[in-house]
């Protein structure tokens, strides 16, 4: 993931999976302690945008109980330290 911009508690980034890149945006909870900054957030990704089609209802019919949901969650942890 490459962060492209931060505005308040919102992060915009480019997410690359399997060599495929798409922009993503997500909110973070920020904690600053001294010269340390940590931010945590969660984003929901549609796996089919990254060519992961296995058992996707978007591409295959009548999967029944073998269907795998397209969306999955990524938990993001960012840590930064102020330069000396």
PyMOL commands that set and color helices and strands:
alter all, ss='L'
color gray80, all
select helices_A, chain A and resi 47-50+64-66
alter helices_A, ss='H'
color red, helices_A
select strands_A, chain A and resi 2-7+10-17+20-33+36-46+71-81
alter strands_A, ss='S'
color yellow, strands_A
deselect
rebuild
show_as cartoon
